[in-house]
């Protein structure tokens, strides 16, 4: 299954609250992520920088489904207060990273 990674940046005064919210992600949000095929999903943080990695067969299809889902829409609205602008390139949902090495 393909692996994907992207980066995001949170506001400096939002770090503690952002981490707290990820200790209590809504069960219905977790279920939706699995329903669209996302697995092995991790978020790493260094200061304000976030690195997100996940596995999914079709990244764009999964995110299209999430974009239409009311639970995800509420989660994104709730979490949006923590983020700085994403810095994505034109046509990108997120600032995607290219995998250049993987050891399993």
Rosetta silent file (secondary structure, phi, psi, omega in degrees, C-alpha in Angstrom):
SEQUENCE: XXXXXXXXXXXXXXXXXXXXXXXXXXXXXXXXXXXXXXXXXXXXXXXXXXXXXXXXXXXXXXXXXXXXXXXXXXXXXXXXXXXXXXXXXXXXXXXXXXXXXXXX
SCORE:     score description
SCORE:     0.000 S_00000001
   1 L     0.000  134.923 -179.047    0.000    0.000    0.000 S_00000001
   2 L   -61.329  148.380  176.091    1.403    3.421   -0.899 S_00000001
   3 E  -110.050  141.542  179.305    2.785    5.671    1.827 S_00000001
   4 E  -129.260  151.698  177.279    2.234    9.415    1.785 S_00000001
   5 E  -146.001  145.422  175.249    3.737   12.236    3.813 S_00000001
   6 E  -151.610  170.042 -178.162    3.130   15.940    4.078 S_00000001
   7 E  -123.026  152.647  174.351    3.905   18.787    6.391 S_00000001
   8 E  -139.707  169.431 -179.545    1.854   21.367    8.208 S_00000001
   9 E  -136.657  131.145  178.720    2.689   24.153   10.630 S_00000001
  10 E  -102.838  157.935  179.003    0.827   25.094   13.766 S_00000001
  11 L   -66.731  145.252 -175.788    0.720   28.457   15.459 S_00000001
  12 H   -60.179  -30.986 -179.443    3.310   28.857   18.236 S_00000001
  13 H   -88.749    5.723 -176.984    0.645   29.452   20.873 S_00000001
  14 H  -108.233   -1.602 -172.288   -1.377   26.396   19.761 S_00000001
  15 H   -58.484  -52.015 -176.827    1.131   23.601   20.373 S_00000001
  16 H   -61.256  -45.827 -178.636   -0.136   22.455   23.753 S_00000001
  17 H   -67.819  -38.926  178.053   -3.808   22.511   22.750 S_00000001
  18 H   -59.517  -45.951  179.323   -3.102   20.795   19.401 S_00000001
  19 H   -65.253  -40.886  177.725   -1.360   17.947   21.179 S_00000001
  20 H   -58.593  -45.742 -178.598   -4.157   17.687   23.739 S_00000001
  21 H   -62.256  -26.846  178.724   -6.794   17.390   21.002 S_00000001
  22 L   -84.241   -2.464  170.097   -4.873   14.488   19.490 S_00000001
  23 L   -89.250   -7.657 -178.138   -5.110   12.557   22.755 S_00000001
  24 L  -141.796   44.185  177.045   -8.903   12.656   22.349 S_00000001
  25 L   -58.311  136.568 -177.942   -9.648   12.503   18.632 S_00000001
  26 L   -56.206  132.722  179.008  -13.351   11.890   18.160 S_00000001
  27 H   -56.302  -37.181 -179.959  -14.109    8.160   17.735 S_00000001
  28 H   -69.302  -27.008  175.727  -16.321    8.896   14.721 S_00000001
  29 H   -72.916  -43.249  177.271  -13.398   10.756   13.087 S_00000001
  30 H   -60.960  -41.463  179.083  -11.070    7.812   13.661 S_00000001
  31 H   -63.275  -39.806 -179.609  -13.707    5.477   12.208 S_00000001
  32 H   -66.484  -41.066  177.096  -14.070    7.672    9.118 S_00000001
  33 H   -57.452  -45.267  178.675  -10.309    7.697    8.505 S_00000001
  34 H   -66.171  -39.729 -178.956  -10.328    3.898    8.547 S_00000001
  35 H   -60.015  -36.970  179.896  -13.475    3.762    6.412 S_00000001
  36 L   -84.433    1.408  173.509  -11.788    5.707    3.590 S_00000001
  37 L    99.242    8.552 -179.626   -8.814    3.342    3.756 S_00000001
  38 L   -82.312  134.278  177.117   -6.286    5.348    5.774 S_00000001
  39 E  -144.936  171.888  176.797   -4.005    3.341    8.054 S_00000001
  40 E    48.944   47.231 -173.707   -0.641    3.597    9.756 S_00000001
  41 E   -94.423  124.539  179.166   -1.307    7.333   10.272 S_00000001
  42 E  -132.708  148.893  171.955    1.210    9.258   12.387 S_00000001
  43 E  -125.217  125.687  176.535    1.811   12.903   13.223 S_00000001
  44 E  -112.949  149.369  179.828    5.239   13.995   14.419 S_00000001
  45 E  -132.753  139.767  167.668    6.046   17.460   15.738 S_00000001
  46 E  -134.213  112.688 -174.343    9.187   19.545   16.113 S_00000001
  47 L    54.287 -122.115 -179.252    8.397   22.979   17.465 S_00000001
  48 L   -88.167  -12.246 -173.962    5.674   24.301   15.133 S_00000001
  49 E   -85.003  131.116  176.817    6.419   21.906   12.286 S_00000001
  50 E  -112.079  141.228  174.380    4.249   18.826   11.825 S_00000001
  51 E  -122.203  120.584 -177.483    5.141   15.834    9.695 S_00000001
  52 E  -114.022  133.101  177.405    2.218   13.573    8.832 S_00000001
  53 E  -134.493  148.321 -177.321    2.585   10.138    7.307 S_00000001
  54 E  -161.078  167.250  173.146    0.008    7.537    6.380 S_00000001
  55 E  -117.077  138.656  175.946   -0.823    4.626    4.144 S_00000001
  56 L  -164.811  143.584 -179.610   -3.753    4.630    1.733 S_00000001
  57 L   -64.674  -42.265 -176.411   -4.418    3.047   -1.658 S_00000001
  58 L  -138.104   98.533 -175.655   -5.692    6.273   -3.263 S_00000001
  59 H   -57.238  -49.873 -176.561   -4.819    9.499   -1.437 S_00000001
  60 H   -65.276  -40.875  178.287   -7.000   11.789   -3.560 S_00000001
  61 H   -62.647  -44.701 -179.889  -10.048    9.501   -3.410 S_00000001
  62 H   -60.657  -44.674 -178.751   -9.735    9.196    0.377 S_00000001
  63 H   -71.928  -31.013  173.691   -9.477   12.971    0.824 S_00000001
  64 H   -61.351  -43.979  178.100  -12.379   13.580   -1.575 S_00000001
  65 H   -64.028  -43.567  178.497  -14.507   11.321    0.629 S_00000001
  66 H   -63.032  -40.231 -179.918  -13.295   13.056    3.781 S_00000001
  67 H   -59.619  -30.005 -179.041  -14.010   16.487    2.276 S_00000001
  68 H   -88.847  -10.106 -173.016  -17.672   15.471    1.810 S_00000001
  69 L   -85.102  128.296 -178.702  -18.067   13.915    5.255 S_00000001
  70 H   -62.069  -35.723  178.781  -19.880   16.017    7.914 S_00000001
  71 H   -64.852  -46.568  178.438  -17.817   14.596   10.794 S_00000001
  72 H   -63.898  -39.297  178.564  -14.566   15.478    9.031 S_00000001
  73 H   -59.922  -42.377  177.995  -15.915   18.914    8.125 S_00000001
  74 H   -66.653  -41.692  179.237  -16.641   19.595   11.815 S_00000001
  75 H   -61.930  -46.757 -179.389  -13.209   18.244   12.855 S_00000001
  76 H   -62.606  -40.869  177.589  -11.419   20.400   10.275 S_00000001
  77 H   -62.948  -44.928  179.905  -13.363   23.481   11.362 S_00000001
  78 H   -61.470  -42.104 -175.505  -12.573   22.738   15.017 S_00000001
  79 H   -84.784  -18.404 -173.316   -8.845   22.197   14.326 S_00000001
  80 H   -59.584  -25.399 -178.920   -8.349   25.009   11.781 S_00000001
  81 H   -65.415  -17.361 -176.943   -7.712   27.565   14.551 S_00000001
  82 H   -87.698  -16.961 -167.830   -4.374   25.872   15.299 S_00000001
  83 E   -98.596  146.321  165.177   -2.809   26.093   11.835 S_00000001
  84 L   -85.817  165.462  177.939   -0.733   28.596    9.945 S_00000001
  85 L   -52.663  141.272 -169.577   -1.330   28.733    6.154 S_00000001
  86 L   -70.228  -24.745 -179.290   -0.311   25.357    4.675 S_00000001
  87 L    73.597   23.261  178.128    2.214   26.466    2.047 S_00000001
  88 L   -72.651  152.137  175.223    0.901   24.008   -0.531 S_00000001
  89 L   -78.345  161.108  177.559    1.819   24.464   -4.186 S_00000001
  90 L   -53.562  131.766  179.783   -0.911   25.259   -6.721 S_00000001
  91 L    88.135   -6.988  178.952   -3.070   22.164   -7.176 S_00000001
  92 L   -97.140  142.505  170.890   -1.930   20.523   -3.932 S_00000001
  93 L   -74.736  -41.914 -176.711   -4.201   19.841   -0.969 S_00000001
  94 L  -135.502  160.577  173.583   -1.187   19.699    1.338 S_00000001
  95 E   -73.097   91.989 -174.307    2.554   20.375    1.021 S_00000001
  96 E   -73.930  150.480  177.842    3.373   16.821   -0.059 S_00000001
  97 E  -114.187  146.128  178.645    6.743   15.218    0.491 S_00000001
  98 L   -94.420  127.650  177.164    8.436   12.778   -1.875 S_00000001
  99 L   -77.071  125.059  179.535    9.645    9.539   -0.349 S_00000001
 100 L  -114.416  -10.319  177.233   13.244    8.968   -1.382 S_00000001
 101 L  -159.001  141.137  176.088   14.155    6.116    0.968 S_00000001
 102 L  -150.174  129.904  174.560   12.341    3.516    3.029 S_00000001
 103 L  -116.230  120.022  179.458   13.690    0.580    5.031 S_00000001
 104 L  -100.136    0.000    0.000   11.101   -1.915    6.176 S_00000001
